[in-house]
Amino acid sequence: MPLNQAAIQIRDLLLEYIQQEVARYGSTTAIKPGHHVRFQWPPHPISAEYRVHGDDFKDEDTFTLEGETFTAQFAETPYGIFGRIEHVWNEARGKTRSETLEILKRDLWPWLYRQTQIAQLLGLPHRFQGNIAELEPIALLKLLYAPDRDIAHESSLAIEAHASTRVFGESLIAILQDQTHPYRRSAQWVALDLFEDIPSFCPGPDQQELAIQSIRELIWNAQDDYARTIYKAAVVLGGHISTDSAAQALLDCFHAPHRIGRRAAYHASFHLAEWMPELRDSIAQKLHTAAQEDPEPILRTYAKAMAKDVEEGNEDHPNDPIFPEETKA
C-alpha cells in the first residue's frame, strides 16, 4: 500500500486506541505526568568491585515475584553474601543470604514494573521482554502515552530513527489534536520534540500547514502546561519551524483565551525574533500592546520586559513567570 495510506491507517488505529484508553481511564482530565527520569539497567555490578567471579556463585535458590519464578545464585565471600539473577544482570551484596535475596527482589522490581507497563500499553498478556526499537509503528505510538516518560522517550528515539518511512506524521498530528487521553501532555511533548525537524515527518506543505495549525490550537486551547508541553509548542513554532505561517500562528496566540497559552507565546516570540529578524519591530510592538492590554498583571510585566529584550536584540530574556497554581504539588 502507498506510504500515505499506511500513515492514515496507522493514525486511525491510534485514534481507536485513544478511545479505548479513555474508556479504561473513565476520564478525559489531563494528568500531570512526573518528570522524565532515565531508566538505567543493569544496575552497577557490585561483584566486580570485590573480584567475585562467575564460578564463585556455587549455590542457588528460586523465588517468586509478581507471579514469576526467578533463580538467584549466591557466592559466600569474606566480604559478605553476593547474589545475582544472571539472565537479568542483577546483582546484590548483603550480610546474610536472606538480606541479599531481599535486595535482589527490591532492585528487580523497577525492571519488572517497566516491562509490565509496556505490556499493558500494548495489550500483551505477559510482561514485555523485547526491544522497543523493533516494535511496529502503531506500538511505538502507543508507548508515547506511557505514564513513565522514559518509556515514551525511548519510543520517540525509535520513531525518530524511522522518520524516513514517512508513516508517523499523520499520527503525530493526531496526538497534538488529542483532547481526551489523560496522559496526552507527555505524548504531545514528544510529538513536538519530533516536529523540531518537521520536514522529516511532514514532507509536504499541506501536511506541514496542518501540523502548524494543530500546534496553534494546542496553545490556544491550553489550560495547563503539564510536562511544559505548551511552552514546548510555542518554542517549536517560533524557534524551530520559523516560517511565515508558523510565525503568524504563534503571534495569534498572544490573544489566547487562557494565560497559559499567552505566556508561552510571549516567551517564544523572543526566539522568533532571533530566527526571523525582519519581524523584530512588529514582535516588539505586539509585546508592548500586550504589556498594556493583557488581563493578567504578571503577564503585562513579563511582556514589557520581553519587548525590551526583543528591541535591544539581547541574547537572553526574562524568566517565565510562575502562576500560583503551578507551585502546588
ZAMARGU-4260 file (C-alpha; in steps of 0.2 Angstrom, whole numbers, plus 5000, padded with zeros to 4 digits):
<rodrens>
0) 5000/5000/5000 | 5006/5018/4997 | 5015/5026/5011 | 5002/5039/5014 | 4989/5026/5015
5) 4999/5017/5028 | 5001/5033/5038 | 4982/5036/5038 | 4979/5018/5043 | 4991/5019/5057
10) 4983/5036/5063 | 4966/5028/5063 | 4972/5013/5073 | 4980/5026/5086 | 4963/5035/5087
15) 4954/5019/5091 | 4967/5015/5104 | 4965/5033/5112 | 4946/5030/5113 | 4949/5013/5121
20) 4961/5021/5134 | 4949/5035/5138 | 4936/5022/5142 | 4948/5012/5153 | 4953/5028/5162
25) 4935/5034/5163 | 4941/5052/5162 | 4947/5065/5149 | 4955/5076/5163 | 4973/5078/5159
30) 4985/5070/5171 | 5001/5079/5177 | 5015/5067/5172 | 5031/5065/5183 | 5047/5071/5177
35) 5057/5061/5164 | 5069/5050/5174 | 5080/5040/5164 | 5079/5021/5167 | 5096/5013/5168
40) 5099/4994/5168 | 5108/4984/5173 | 5112/4990/5190 | 5130/4993/5195 | 5139/4975/5195
45) 5145/4975/5213 | 5154/4959/5211 | 5167/4967/5200 | 5172/4979/5214 | 5176/4964/5225
50) 5183/4952/5211 | 5169/4939/5214 | 5169/4929/5198 | 5156/4919/5190 | 5162/4902/5196
55) 5161/4908/5214 | 5142/4908/5213 | 5140/4890/5219 | 5123/4890/5227 | 5106/4894/5220
60) 5088/4897/5226 | 5072/4901/5217 | 5059/4914/5222 | 5043/4921/5216 | 5039/4939/5212
65) 5024/4946/5203 | 5019/4928/5199 | 5035/4923/5191 | 5049/4912/5197 | 5067/4918/5196
70) 5083/4909/5200 | 5096/4918/5211 | 5114/4912/5213 | 5124/4915/5228 | 5143/4917/5232
75) 5149/4917/5250 | 5164/4928/5252 | 5174/4936/5266 | 5165/4952/5261 | 5148/4946/5263
80) 5135/4936/5253 | 5134/4940/5234 | 5119/4936/5224 | 5114/4938/5206 | 5100/4934/5194
85) 5111/4931/5179 | 5099/4932/5165 | 5093/4949/5170 | 5110/4956/5175 | 5105/4960/5193
90) 5117/4959/5207 | 5117/4962/5226 | 5128/4960/5242 | 5122/4958/5260 | 5127/4951/5276
95) 5116/4936/5275 | 5108/4926/5261 | 5091/4932/5266 | 5096/4950/5266 | 5105/4948/5249
100) 5089/4940/5242 | 5078/4954/5248 | 5090/4967/5240 | 5089/4957/5223 | 5070/4957/5224
105) 5070/4976/5228 | 5081/4980/5214 | 5072/4969/5202 | 5055/4977/5205 | 5058/4993/5193
110) 5063/4982/5179 | 5048/4971/5181 | 5037/4986/5183 | 5043/4994/5167 | 5041/4979/5157
115) 5023/4976/5164 | 5018/4994/5160 | 5024/4992/5142 | 5014/4976/5141 | 4998/4985/5147
120) 5000/4999/5135 | 5002/4986/5121 | 4989/4974/5127 | 5001/4960/5129 | 4996/4945/5141
125) 5014/4945/5148 | 5027/4957/5153 | 5037/4964/5138 | 5054/4957/5136 | 5058/4963/5118
130) 5067/4978/5111 | 5057/4994/5109 | 5066/4999/5094 | 5060/4984/5085 | 5041/4987/5088
135) 5029/4991/5074 | 5024/5009/5071 | 5007/5008/5080 | 5015/5000/5095 | 5029/5014/5096
140) 5015/5027/5095 | 5005/5019/5109 | 5020/5020/5120 | 5021/5039/5119 | 5006/5038/5131
145) 5016/5029/5145 | 5014/5036/5162 | 5033/5033/5164 | 5040/5046/5152 | 5056/5037/5149
150) 5046/5024/5140 | 5039/5037/5129 | 5057/5044/5127 | 5064/5028/5121 | 5050/5025/5109
155) 5052/5043/5102 | 5070/5038/5098 | 5064/5023/5088 | 5052/5034/5079 | 5065/5047/5075
160) 5076/5033/5068 | 5062/5028/5056 | 5057/5045/5051 | 5061/5041/5033 | 5047/5029/5032
165) 5035/5044/5032 | 5022/5034/5041 | 5022/5044/5058 | 5017/5062/5053 | 4998/5059/5052
170) 4998/5051/5069 | 5009/5064/5077 | 4997/5077/5071 | 4983/5067/5079 | 4992/5067/5095
175) 4993/5086/5095 | 4975/5087/5092 | 4971/5075/5106 | 4960/5082/5119 | 4954/5066/5128
180) 4968/5054/5134 | 4973/5058/5152 | 4992/5056/5148 | 4991/5067/5132 | 5003/5080/5138
185) 5018/5069/5139 | 5014/5061/5122 | 5011/5079/5115 | 5028/5084/5121 | 5036/5070/5112
190) 5027/5074/5096 | 5033/5092/5097 | 5050/5087/5100 | 5050/5076/5084 | 5042/5091/5075
195) 5058/5101/5078 | 5063/5093/5062 | 5046/5094/5054 | 5051/5091/5036 | 5057/5073/5041
200) 5039/5069/5047 | 5028/5081/5036 | 5037/5082/5019 | 5023/5091/5010 | 5017/5109/5013
205) 4999/5104/5016 | 5004/5092/5030 | 5016/5105/5037 | 5002/5118/5037 | 4991/5106/5046
210) 5004/5102/5059 | 5007/5121/5062 | 4988/5124/5064 | 4987/5109/5076 | 5001/5117/5087
215) 4992/5133/5086 | 4976/5125/5093 | 4986/5116/5106 | 4992/5133/5113 | 4976/5142/5110
220) 4966/5129/5120 | 4978/5125/5134 | 4973/5127/5152 | 4988/5119/5159 | 5006/5117/5155
225) 5009/5099/5162 | 5026/5092/5156 | 5029/5110/5149 | 5020/5105/5133 | 5013/5122/5129
230) 5030/5130/5132 | 5037/5117/5120 | 5023/5120/5107 | 5027/5139/5106 | 5046/5136/5105
235) 5043/5124/5091 | 5033/5137/5081 | 5045/5151/5085 | 5062/5144/5087 | 5062/5128/5075
240) 5049/5129/5061 | 5050/5148/5060 | 5041/5150/5044 | 5028/5164/5039 | 5014/5153/5044
245) 5022/5147/5060 | 5026/5165/5065 | 5008/5170/5062 | 5001/5155/5072 | 5012/5160/5086
250) 5008/5178/5086 | 4990/5174/5085 | 4992/5166/5102 | 4996/5182/5110 | 4977/5183/5111
255) 4974/5165/5118 | 4960/5165/5130 | 4970/5157/5144 | 4986/5164/5152 | 4995/5148/5149
260) 4994/5150/5130 | 4999/5168/5131 | 5014/5166/5142 | 5021/5153/5130 | 5018/5164/5115
265) 5026/5179/5123 | 5041/5168/5128 | 5043/5160/5110 | 5042/5177/5102 | 5059/5181/5108
270) 5066/5166/5098 | 5055/5170/5083 | 5064/5187/5083 | 5080/5178/5083 | 5076/5167/5068
275) 5066/5180/5058 | 5074/5197/5062 | 5063/5205/5049 | 5049/5203/5061 | 5058/5211/5076
280) 5049/5228/5076 | 5032/5220/5074 | 5035/5207/5088 | 5041/5221/5099 | 5026/5232/5096
285) 5014/5217/5099 | 5023/5214/5115 | 5021/5232/5120 | 5002/5231/5116 | 5001/5215/5127
290) 5010/5224/5141 | 4996/5237/5141 | 4981/5225/5137 | 4984/5208/5144 | 4971/5204/5158
295) 4984/5196/5169 | 4996/5208/5178 | 5010/5196/5180 | 5010/5194/5161 | 5009/5213/5157
300) 5025/5214/5167 | 5033/5199/5158 | 5028/5206/5140 | 5035/5223/5144 | 5052/5215/5149
305) 5051/5204/5134 | 5048/5218/5122 | 5063/5227/5129 | 5074/5212/5126 | 5067/5210/5108
310) 5070/5228/5104 | 5088/5228/5110 | 5092/5211/5102 | 5098/5204/5119 | 5105/5187/5120
315) 5094/5182/5135 | 5076/5186/5140 | 5067/5186/5157 | 5062/5170/5166 | 5044/5164/5163
320) 5033/5169/5177 | 5025/5155/5188 | 5007/5156/5191 | 5001/5152/5209 | 4993/5135/5205
325) 5009/5129/5197 | 5018/5129/5213 | 5006/5117/5221 | 5012/5098/5221
</rodrens>
